[in-house]
Amino acid sequence: MTKKQNKFCDLHIHSSFSDSDATIETIYLKAKEKGLCCISVTDHDTLDAAGGARLLSARYGIEYIEGIELSAQKDNSEVHVLGYFVDVKNRALQEAIAQMRKLRMERIAAMAEKLNALGLKVDKDEILKETCGCVPTRLHLGAHLVKKGIVKSYNEAFDKYLGVGRPAYVSRFKFSVGEAVSLIRAASGLSFLAHPHLLTNQAWVEEIARAGIDGLEVNYLLLPDAKKYMYDDIIKRYGLLKSGGSDAHGSFKKHTDIGKINVPYEWVQAMKDRLARNADDR
């Protein structure tokens, strides 16, 4: 047994390059405090964290896996696809990310217009300025509403205005789940369906499994046991891998934190073994 096999990982963390206020160094400090041996920063539609994270990996003695959380769309619903071990220099992925950033900026502007139509008086330029050049998300818009005193919390912002089906919601994602999976595969990575229990249609989980995704995120805060058993069955039938993590967003989501959900290193090793077999098959 290797030294890492009895240690734990957190493979779903967001940084200040996305919708979190946690810097890369803050993430590593917390991971060190929690005794983690491996992490992945999986920011929404950006790989900007990868360079700094790779440098700090050596300093803190914590293994780093290049990751991303791509936004996709299925039947007008958002579906998130995690990518691990991706080649950050892959041209197709970089071009897709640039397009996604543009779409996200357009989405925030459209949602700001909807909020103004509701009489809330928000300034889209001010909102984009507050993102400090990172990928703009609904969480940034929620933070703006809290800052302006329009709502008291992020949860209230999403419940009243920004959540799916709420009056200011806009779906603007170009890629299908299959296209997101293909982008990750083209970048030599492995694709995982993020937080499958949050999908509006649970039949999609098996449908996506059949379509060629590499794994499911099955270790996640408040994942119901009934769904965990269902996902374990799907994993066995389709030969899928497992992943998991805290989905930490710094102080923006105070109910979770780095290391709150621990993933066994054996799951990371299984990913590496799959990647090695994929390379041998080429």
N, C-alpha and C positions, 0 to 999 in steps of 0.2 A: 504493500500500500504506500503510495507516495504521500509526502507531507501534506499536500493540498487536499487529498481526498477526504479528510475529516474536517475540512473547513468550509466556509460558506461564502456566497457571492450575492450581489444585488445587481440584476441585469436590466433594470428599468429605472433610470434616474434622469431627471431633467435639470438643465443648467440655465444660467443667465443668458445663454445664447438662444434660448427658447422661452418657455413660459414658466420660469422660476427665477428667484432672486439669489440662488446659490451659485457662487463662483466655482470654478473647477477646483481651486485649492480648498475651498470650504468643503466640497464634496469629498476630497481625499482625506481631509482631517477627520470628518465624520466617519468615513469608511475605516480609517485607522483606529479610531476610538471604538468602533463596533467589532473590531477584529476580523474584518472581511479580507479575503485573499484575492478577490477578483471583482471588478465592477465594469459596467458598461453605461456610458452616457448616451441615452437614446432620445435626443432632442427631436422636436417635430420638424421634419422637412429641412433639416440642416445638419451639416457635418462640421460646423465651425469649431466645435469643442475639441475635435480630435487631436489637433496639433499640441495644444497645451496639456491635454489629458495624457497623451503619450509621454511627454517630458516628465510630468509629475509621477507617472507610474514608476519610473526608476527611482525617483527620490523617496517615495513612500513605500516602496517594496510591495506594491499592490498591482496585480496583473490587470491590464486594460484591454477590453475588447471594443474595437470600433463599432459603433452602433448608430441606428437612426430609427425614428418612428415615422413612417410614411403615411400620409393621409390619402385615403381612397374613398370611393363612393359606390354604394350598391342600393339600387331602388330608392334613391334620394336620402339614404342614410349614410352616416359616416362609419367607415370601418378603418381601423388603424392596423398597419402591418409593421412589425418590428423586423429590422435587418441587423444581423450580427456578422462580424468578421468581414465587413464590406471593404472593398478597395476604395479609399477616399478620393483617389485620383481618377477613378473611372469616369470617362467623358460623358457617357450616356446618363449616368446617375447625377453628375454635376449639372448637366443641362436640365434635367428634370427638376432638380432642386431649385435652380434659378427660376424656372417657370412657376413652381409652387410658391416661391416667395412673392412673385408678382400677383398670382391669384389670391394669396392671403391678404396682400395689401388692398386689392380690389374688394375682397370680402369685408374687411374691416370698414372700408369706406361705405360700402352698401349698408352694413349694419348700423353705422353711425347715422346714415340718412334715415333709416327706419326709426331709430331712437328719436331723432329730431321730429319726425312726423308724429310721434307719440307725445311730443311736447316736452322732451327731456333736455333739450339744448346742450348737445355735445359738439365738440369741434374735432373733426377727423384728423386734421393736421396736428393738433395738440396730442391726440392719442398716439399717432404714429411717432411723434417726437419722443413720447414717453417710453417707447419700446427700445430706444437707444440703439437703433440699427439692427436689433435682433429680429428673428422671424415673428411677425405679429400674430397673435392668437386671440381667441375669445377671452382668455383669462386676462390679457392686457386690457381689453375693453371693460371687463368686470372690475379690474383694479381702478380704472378711470372713474367708473360709476361710484365706487366706494370713496375715492378721493374727493369727488364732487359732492358727496353727501346725498346722492340720489338713492343709494341703497346702503344698508348697514353691513353687508357681507357679500362675499363672492357667491355663496349659495343663493342668497336672495336675488342677486343679479341674474343668475342662470335660471332660477325658478320663475322669475317674473318676465325676463326679456330675452336672454341669450341662449337658453337651452333649445334642444330640438323641439319644434312645434310651437315655440313661444314667439311673440309678435315681432321681435327684431332678428330672429334667426335667419341666416342665409347659408345655403349649401353651395360651395363654389369649387369643389374638388374635381379635377379633370380625370384622374386616373381610376380605372377599375381595380378591383383587388388583384385580378390576374396580371394587369400591367405593373402594379407595384411589386408583386412577386417576381416577375420577369426582370425588372430593373435591379432588384437585389441579387438575383441569380447571375445576371450579366456582370455585376460587380464582384463576383466570386463569393457572395455571402449566402447566409441561410435566412430564410423568411419564417416568421412566426406570427400567428394571429394574436394581436394584443387583447387583453381582457375580454375574452369571448363571451363571458356571462353578461356583458353589458350590451350585446347586440340586440336589436329590436326583434329579430327573428332568429330563434335558436336553431332552426333547420339549416341556416346558413353555415353553421360551424362544420357540419359534415360535408356540405356542398363544397366549401372552401378546402376542406381536407382532401376531397376527391380530386380537386382541381390542381393539386401539386404543391401546396404549401409544405414547408419542412417541419413545422411544429406548432404547438399551442402554448400560450402562457397560462399555466395551470396553478401557479403559486402566486396568489394575489390577495390583497386585503379583502376580507369579508366575502370571499368566494364561497357560495353555498355548497355544502357537502354533496347534495343531490347532483348538482352540475359537475362537481369534481369527479364523481363516479362516472357520469356520462362522458366527460372528456377523456377519462382514462380508457374507457372502452373504445372511443374513436381513435385514440393514440395507438392502441394495440392493433386495431383492425387495419389501420393505414400505415403502420410503421413510422409514426411521427416522433419527433423529439419533444422534450419538455423545456420550458423556460419559466421565469418568474421574476418578480422584483417588487419593490415598494411603490413604484411610480411616484417617487418623491418630487415635489415642486418647491422645495424650500419653505419659506413662511407663507407662500400663497395657498398651500394646502396643509393645514396644521394637523390633520388627522393621520397623516402618514409621515414617515421619516426614513432616511437611509438606514438599511439594515433591519427595518421593522419586519420585512419579509425576507427570510433567508433561503437561498437556493443552494443545494448541495453541489460541490465542485464536480461531482460525477456527471451532472447534467452538461457542464461545460466540456468535460472530456468527451462525452458522447457527441457533442457538436463537432469537436476537432476530428474525431474518428470519422464522422460523416463527410466532413470536408476532404479528408485524406482519401476516402473511397471515391468521392466525386472526381478528385484530381486524377486518380488512377484510371477512371473510366473514360477520361478525355482522350 
